[in-house]
């Protein structure tokens, strides 16, 4: 990625962050305790998690703990007794400061950084993952409180690229599709075709040749499967073709911890 893509990532992070905050302003007292599809996490816990991670990235924590994919509950537990209004207020301040740093040049977007999920990448690329994380948790909240929205904005587009970008790995490695097989996954808005080459590598390839399997589902179903929010057996998916391969693909779609 380059500077233009990095600015797009910042735009996506900004859009979904403010959308999640605006959603929080609409919630009733009872909404904050509603369970979400993240096991053991309430709506309030979703906000606590985002607040904690973004505060950590500001260098504004004093607990000495490095945030990793394995300890995402640290900030949730730390704010169990906090009032929702306090969490929202702190998150609004933290997001404002984060955006100021990202927009002002205070952070070198080209600098390689160690990420909480164990990969090293330019900071500008990492911002896409922050947009993805915030957007996924915004959608967790929206489903829990029955307030759908923001399924097609910049945050959604950034998340689509990350989720869809994993499909060759899911189909080729996890599902073990054979050389010569092609898989098509469709939502009403998008279509991806992955083909396994003679070298056993899976690649995106356009074409209309015969597919081993075609999977059709709603965009939100694709998101929930990719985010590990629902099991493959609980997903509403139309399958044409090899049902065994389809089952392995659906079972391997989750790419989040």
PyMOL commands that set and color helices and strands:
alter all, ss='L'
color gray80, all
select helices_A, chain A and resi 3-26+29-33+43-57+74-78+84-104+123-144+154-165+167-174+219-226+232-234+243-251
alter helices_A, ss='H'
color red, helices_A
select strands_A, chain A and resi 112-114+120-122+182-186+191-196+202-204+213-216+238-241
alter strands_A, ss='S'
color yellow, strands_A
deselect
rebuild
show_as cartoon
